[in-house]
Protein backbone atom coordinates (compact mmCIF):
# COMPACT_ATOMS: atom_id res chain seq x y z
CA UNK A 1 0.00 0.00 0.00
CA UNK A 2 1.45 3.40 -0.93
CA UNK A 3 2.29 5.68 1.95
CA UNK A 4 -0.35 8.27 0.99
CA UNK A 5 -3.08 5.60 0.99
CA UNK A 6 -1.93 4.38 4.41
CA UNK A 7 -2.04 7.93 5.79
CA UNK A 8 -5.49 8.45 4.30
CA UNK A 9 -6.69 5.27 6.01
CA UNK A 10 -5.27 6.40 9.36
CA UNK A 11 -6.94 9.80 9.09
CA UNK A 12 -10.25 8.21 8.09
CA UNK A 13 -10.14 5.99 11.18
CA UNK A 14 -9.17 8.91 13.41
CA UNK A 15 -12.15 10.89 12.15
CA UNK A 16 -14.49 8.06 13.15
CA UNK A 17 -13.13 7.82 16.68
CA UNK A 18 -14.17 10.97 18.50
CA UNK A 19 -13.60 11.42 22.19
CA UNK A 20 -16.75 11.35 24.28
CA UNK A 21 -17.81 14.83 25.37
CA UNK A 22 -16.67 15.91 28.80
CA UNK A 23 -19.43 15.65 31.40
CA UNK A 24 -19.92 18.67 33.68
CA UNK A 25 -22.73 17.24 35.77
CA UNK A 26 -26.31 16.12 35.53
CA UNK A 27 -29.71 16.99 36.93
CA UNK A 28 -33.20 15.58 37.03
CA UNK A 29 -36.50 17.03 35.89
CA UNK A 30 -39.32 14.68 36.74
CA UNK A 31 -38.27 11.15 35.86
CA UNK A 32 -35.65 12.25 33.30
CA UNK A 33 -31.95 12.69 34.03
CA UNK A 34 -30.12 15.17 31.82
CA UNK A 35 -26.34 15.14 31.39
CA UNK A 36 -24.39 18.37 30.82
CA UNK A 37 -21.63 18.08 28.22
CA UNK A 38 -19.25 20.44 26.47
CA UNK A 39 -18.87 20.52 22.69
CA UNK A 40 -15.61 21.08 20.81
CA UNK A 41 -16.12 24.84 20.88
CA UNK A 42 -16.36 24.82 24.69
CA UNK A 43 -20.09 25.47 24.84
CA UNK A 44 -22.04 23.67 27.56
CA UNK A 45 -25.14 21.87 26.33
CA UNK A 46 -27.69 19.23 27.28
CA UNK A 47 -29.26 16.72 24.89
CA UNK A 48 -33.05 16.69 25.17
CA UNK A 49 -34.79 14.11 22.98
CA UNK A 50 -31.67 13.99 20.81
CA UNK A 51 -31.53 17.76 20.32
CA UNK A 52 -28.85 19.96 21.87
CA UNK A 53 -30.07 22.68 24.22
CA UNK A 54 -27.35 25.30 24.69
CA UNK A 55 -26.87 26.46 28.28
CA UNK A 56 -27.10 30.23 28.78
CA UNK A 57 -23.95 30.12 30.96
CA UNK A 58 -21.44 27.37 31.75
CA UNK A 59 -23.04 26.49 35.09
CA UNK A 60 -25.28 23.61 36.20
CA UNK A 61 -28.01 26.02 37.30
CA UNK A 62 -28.01 27.81 33.93
CA UNK A 63 -28.23 24.47 32.13
CA UNK A 64 -31.14 23.41 34.35
CA UNK A 65 -33.09 26.57 33.55
CA UNK A 66 -32.24 26.42 29.84
CA UNK A 67 -33.69 22.90 29.68
CA UNK A 68 -36.75 23.90 31.73
CA UNK A 69 -37.45 26.79 29.35
CA UNK A 70 -36.93 24.54 26.33
CA UNK A 71 -39.35 21.91 27.68
CA UNK A 72 -41.93 24.57 28.47
CA UNK A 73 -41.65 26.02 24.97
CA UNK A 74 -42.15 22.55 23.47
CA UNK A 75 -45.29 22.06 25.58
CA UNK A 76 -46.68 25.41 24.39
CA UNK A 77 -45.94 24.54 20.76
CA UNK A 78 -47.67 21.17 21.22
CA UNK A 79 -50.73 22.96 22.63
CA UNK A 80 -51.02 24.93 19.38
CA UNK A 81 -51.07 21.65 17.48
mmCIF file of the C-alpha atoms, coordinates in Angstrom:
data_MODEL
# 
_entry.id   MODEL 
# 
loop_
_atom_site.group_PDB 
_atom_site.id 
_atom_site.type_symbol 
_atom_site.label_atom_id 
_atom_site.label_alt_id 
_atom_site.label_comp_id 
_atom_site.label_asym_id 
_atom_site.label_entity_id 
_atom_site.label_seq_id 
_atom_site.pdbx_PDB_ins_code 
_atom_site.Cartn_x 
_atom_site.Cartn_y 
_atom_site.Cartn_z 
_atom_site.occupancy 
_atom_site.B_iso_or_equiv 
_atom_site.pdbx_formal_charge 
_atom_site.auth_seq_id 
_atom_site.auth_comp_id 
_atom_site.auth_asym_id 
_atom_site.auth_atom_id 
_atom_site.pdbx_PDB_model_num 
ATOM 1  C CA . UNK A 1 1  ? 0.000   0.000  0.000  1.00 0.00 ? 1  UNK A CA 1 
ATOM 2  C CA . UNK A 1 2  ? 1.454   3.398  -0.932 1.00 0.00 ? 2  UNK A CA 1 
ATOM 3  C CA . UNK A 1 3  ? 2.290   5.684  1.949  1.00 0.00 ? 3  UNK A CA 1 
ATOM 4  C CA . UNK A 1 4  ? -0.348  8.267  0.987  1.00 0.00 ? 4  UNK A CA 1 
ATOM 5  C CA . UNK A 1 5  ? -3.076  5.598  0.988  1.00 0.00 ? 5  UNK A CA 1 
ATOM 6  C CA . UNK A 1 6  ? -1.934  4.379  4.415  1.00 0.00 ? 6  UNK A CA 1 
ATOM 7  C CA . UNK A 1 7  ? -2.043  7.930  5.786  1.00 0.00 ? 7  UNK A CA 1 
ATOM 8  C CA . UNK A 1 8  ? -5.487  8.450  4.301  1.00 0.00 ? 8  UNK A CA 1 
ATOM 9  C CA . UNK A 1 9  ? -6.692  5.271  6.009  1.00 0.00 ? 9  UNK A CA 1 
ATOM 10 C CA . UNK A 1 10 ? -5.267  6.403  9.358  1.00 0.00 ? 10 UNK A CA 1 
ATOM 11 C CA . UNK A 1 11 ? -6.942  9.802  9.086  1.00 0.00 ? 11 UNK A CA 1 
ATOM 12 C CA . UNK A 1 12 ? -10.248 8.208  8.094  1.00 0.00 ? 12 UNK A CA 1 
ATOM 13 C CA . UNK A 1 13 ? -10.137 5.991  11.183 1.00 0.00 ? 13 UNK A CA 1 
ATOM 14 C CA . UNK A 1 14 ? -9.167  8.910  13.414 1.00 0.00 ? 14 UNK A CA 1 
ATOM 15 C CA . UNK A 1 15 ? -12.148 10.887 12.146 1.00 0.00 ? 15 UNK A CA 1 
ATOM 16 C CA . UNK A 1 16 ? -14.491 8.065  13.147 1.00 0.00 ? 16 UNK A CA 1 
ATOM 17 C CA . UNK A 1 17 ? -13.134 7.821  16.675 1.00 0.00 ? 17 UNK A CA 1 
ATOM 18 C CA . UNK A 1 18 ? -14.165 10.970 18.495 1.00 0.00 ? 18 UNK A CA 1 
ATOM 19 C CA . UNK A 1 19 ? -13.599 11.425 22.194 1.00 0.00 ? 19 UNK A CA 1 
ATOM 20 C CA . UNK A 1 20 ? -16.751 11.352 24.277 1.00 0.00 ? 20 UNK A CA 1 
ATOM 21 C CA . UNK A 1 21 ? -17.814 14.828 25.372 1.00 0.00 ? 21 UNK A CA 1 
ATOM 22 C CA . UNK A 1 22 ? -16.670 15.912 28.803 1.00 0.00 ? 22 UNK A CA 1 
ATOM 23 C CA . UNK A 1 23 ? -19.434 15.654 31.401 1.00 0.00 ? 23 UNK A CA 1 
ATOM 24 C CA . UNK A 1 24 ? -19.921 18.667 33.679 1.00 0.00 ? 24 UNK A CA 1 
ATOM 25 C CA . UNK A 1 25 ? -22.728 17.242 35.770 1.00 0.00 ? 25 UNK A CA 1 
ATOM 26 C CA . UNK A 1 26 ? -26.307 16.121 35.531 1.00 0.00 ? 26 UNK A CA 1 
ATOM 27 C CA . UNK A 1 27 ? -29.707 16.994 36.926 1.00 0.00 ? 27 UNK A CA 1 
ATOM 28 C CA . UNK A 1 28 ? -33.203 15.577 37.027 1.00 0.00 ? 28 UNK A CA 1 
ATOM 29 C CA . UNK A 1 29 ? -36.496 17.035 35.890 1.00 0.00 ? 29 UNK A CA 1 
ATOM 30 C CA . UNK A 1 30 ? -39.321 14.681 36.741 1.00 0.00 ? 30 UNK A CA 1 
ATOM 31 C CA . UNK A 1 31 ? -38.275 11.153 35.859 1.00 0.00 ? 31 UNK A CA 1 
ATOM 32 C CA . UNK A 1 32 ? -35.652 12.248 33.304 1.00 0.00 ? 32 UNK A CA 1 
ATOM 33 C CA . UNK A 1 33 ? -31.951 12.688 34.032 1.00 0.00 ? 33 UNK A CA 1 
ATOM 34 C CA . UNK A 1 34 ? -30.121 15.175 31.823 1.00 0.00 ? 34 UNK A CA 1 
ATOM 35 C CA . UNK A 1 35 ? -26.336 15.144 31.389 1.00 0.00 ? 35 UNK A CA 1 
ATOM 36 C CA . UNK A 1 36 ? -24.392 18.367 30.823 1.00 0.00 ? 36 UNK A CA 1 
ATOM 37 C CA . UNK A 1 37 ? -21.632 18.077 28.222 1.00 0.00 ? 37 UNK A CA 1 
ATOM 38 C CA . UNK A 1 38 ? -19.254 20.437 26.468 1.00 0.00 ? 38 UNK A CA 1 
ATOM 39 C CA . UNK A 1 39 ? -18.873 20.518 22.690 1.00 0.00 ? 39 UNK A CA 1 
ATOM 40 C CA . UNK A 1 40 ? -15.610 21.075 20.808 1.00 0.00 ? 40 UNK A CA 1 
ATOM 41 C CA . UNK A 1 41 ? -16.122 24.842 20.882 1.00 0.00 ? 41 UNK A CA 1 
ATOM 42 C CA . UNK A 1 42 ? -16.356 24.818 24.695 1.00 0.00 ? 42 UNK A CA 1 
ATOM 43 C CA . UNK A 1 43 ? -20.095 25.471 24.837 1.00 0.00 ? 43 UNK A CA 1 
ATOM 44 C CA . UNK A 1 44 ? -22.045 23.673 27.557 1.00 0.00 ? 44 UNK A CA 1 
ATOM 45 C CA . UNK A 1 45 ? -25.144 21.866 26.332 1.00 0.00 ? 45 UNK A CA 1 
ATOM 46 C CA . UNK A 1 46 ? -27.693 19.230 27.276 1.00 0.00 ? 46 UNK A CA 1 
ATOM 47 C CA . UNK A 1 47 ? -29.261 16.720 24.885 1.00 0.00 ? 47 UNK A CA 1 
ATOM 48 C CA . UNK A 1 48 ? -33.052 16.690 25.167 1.00 0.00 ? 48 UNK A CA 1 
ATOM 49 C CA . UNK A 1 49 ? -34.793 14.108 22.980 1.00 0.00 ? 49 UNK A CA 1 
ATOM 50 C CA . UNK A 1 50 ? -31.672 13.987 20.808 1.00 0.00 ? 50 UNK A CA 1 
ATOM 51 C CA . UNK A 1 51 ? -31.532 17.759 20.318 1.00 0.00 ? 51 UNK A CA 1 
ATOM 52 C CA . UNK A 1 52 ? -28.846 19.956 21.871 1.00 0.00 ? 52 UNK A CA 1 
ATOM 53 C CA . UNK A 1 53 ? -30.068 22.676 24.219 1.00 0.00 ? 53 UNK A CA 1 
ATOM 54 C CA . UNK A 1 54 ? -27.354 25.298 24.686 1.00 0.00 ? 54 UNK A CA 1 
ATOM 55 C CA . UNK A 1 55 ? -26.867 26.463 28.277 1.00 0.00 ? 55 UNK A CA 1 
ATOM 56 C CA . UNK A 1 56 ? -27.100 30.227 28.784 1.00 0.00 ? 56 UNK A CA 1 
ATOM 57 C CA . UNK A 1 57 ? -23.952 30.123 30.960 1.00 0.00 ? 57 UNK A CA 1 
ATOM 58 C CA . UNK A 1 58 ? -21.438 27.371 31.747 1.00 0.00 ? 58 UNK A CA 1 
ATOM 59 C CA . UNK A 1 59 ? -23.044 26.485 35.094 1.00 0.00 ? 59 UNK A CA 1 
ATOM 60 C CA . UNK A 1 60 ? -25.278 23.612 36.199 1.00 0.00 ? 60 UNK A CA 1 
ATOM 61 C CA . UNK A 1 61 ? -28.005 26.024 37.295 1.00 0.00 ? 61 UNK A CA 1 
ATOM 62 C CA . UNK A 1 62 ? -28.011 27.814 33.933 1.00 0.00 ? 62 UNK A CA 1 
ATOM 63 C CA . UNK A 1 63 ? -28.230 24.472 32.134 1.00 0.00 ? 63 UNK A CA 1 
ATOM 64 C CA . UNK A 1 64 ? -31.136 23.406 34.349 1.00 0.00 ? 64 UNK A CA 1 
ATOM 65 C CA . UNK A 1 65 ? -33.093 26.565 33.550 1.00 0.00 ? 65 UNK A CA 1 
ATOM 66 C CA . UNK A 1 66 ? -32.237 26.420 29.836 1.00 0.00 ? 66 UNK A CA 1 
ATOM 67 C CA . UNK A 1 67 ? -33.687 22.898 29.678 1.00 0.00 ? 67 UNK A CA 1 
ATOM 68 C CA . UNK A 1 68 ? -36.752 23.899 31.729 1.00 0.00 ? 68 UNK A CA 1 
ATOM 69 C CA . UNK A 1 69 ? -37.454 26.787 29.346 1.00 0.00 ? 69 UNK A CA 1 
ATOM 70 C CA . UNK A 1 70 ? -36.925 24.537 26.330 1.00 0.00 ? 70 UNK A CA 1 
ATOM 71 C CA . UNK A 1 71 ? -39.346 21.909 27.676 1.00 0.00 ? 71 UNK A CA 1 
ATOM 72 C CA . UNK A 1 72 ? -41.932 24.573 28.471 1.00 0.00 ? 72 UNK A CA 1 
ATOM 73 C CA . UNK A 1 73 ? -41.649 26.021 24.967 1.00 0.00 ? 73 UNK A CA 1 
ATOM 74 C CA . UNK A 1 74 ? -42.151 22.554 23.466 1.00 0.00 ? 74 UNK A CA 1 
ATOM 75 C CA . UNK A 1 75 ? -45.292 22.061 25.581 1.00 0.00 ? 75 UNK A CA 1 
ATOM 76 C CA . UNK A 1 76 ? -46.680 25.406 24.395 1.00 0.00 ? 76 UNK A CA 1 
ATOM 77 C CA . UNK A 1 77 ? -45.942 24.536 20.760 1.00 0.00 ? 77 UNK A CA 1 
ATOM 78 C CA . UNK A 1 78 ? -47.671 21.173 21.218 1.00 0.00 ? 78 UNK A CA 1 
ATOM 79 C CA . UNK A 1 79 ? -50.734 22.961 22.629 1.00 0.00 ? 79 UNK A CA 1 
ATOM 80 C CA . UNK A 1 80 ? -51.019 24.926 19.382 1.00 0.00 ? 80 UNK A CA 1 
ATOM 81 C CA . UNK A 1 81 ? -51.068 21.646 17.478 1.00 0.00 ? 81 UNK A CA 1 
# 
